[in-house]
């Protein structure tokens, strides 16, 4: 999950995989089939509120004691697909990343060392029993990684402005910006991007990041749905910037220019992308 934030809506973005019911063994398959029929399915904001509620006790609850039984639900070609929250697993994984993000004194203020130590011990015991477990959701704060945009194309972009979002946003009609694509398309685009980068550039962070995302996607059913959700970032950016954001198109344009040997065109596309997301990250330090 995203790193703990003191505001109601942490500025996090999400990469999610929704798997068809056929991907789950019984009895979980039947559980999700019944779950998807609920009239009161929880929203992303509901998940956020529950996570933040764990920070109220003293000491705070770093990782939930029990795994969540909730999921996000979507349809792909008429088939029901679910994206389990797996809040406890994601909490453990996020906890592993905290050490490199904060000084020791700040980390102790966020989560006391005894809380972190207990969470690590719980995770190790659980992981020994579930060695192949993986989250259906990845998240990051104050950005959308470039490697995520590789999976999508511009015509899969869905932007709903604040006064139009209504109940779908689950946040009082706040804006929604997301991309959705079938798994087969996401994998195809990622493989093509890797070939292009390796043929035209030295190995680096972008290539390594794509390999990591590719390995993650391989674990899911081929008929899954992949979603990139700007999540809380839509609350940090003005409507005109959200409306003008065409990051997936910029990534696609840059890769196409590389394939054609047009280094100037590739550089221009990358410059637009870098400037857009540098401005977003800079907002983290404003008051």
Secondary structure, DSSP 8 states (H G I E B T S, - for coil): -----SSSS--EEEEEEEEEGGGS-TTHHHHHHHHTT-SS---HHHHHHHHHHTTSSSS--SS-SS----EEEEEETTEEEEEE--HHHHHHHHHHHHTTTS-HHHHHHHS-HHHHHHHHHHHHHHHHH-TT---SEEEEES---HHHHTT--GGGEEEE-HHHHGGGGSSSS--EEEEEEEHHHHHHHHHHHHHHHHHHS-S-HHHHHHHHHHHHHHTS-TT-EEEEE-GGGGGTS-HHHHHH--HHHHHHHHHHHHHTT-HHHHHHHHHHHHHHHHHHHHGGG--
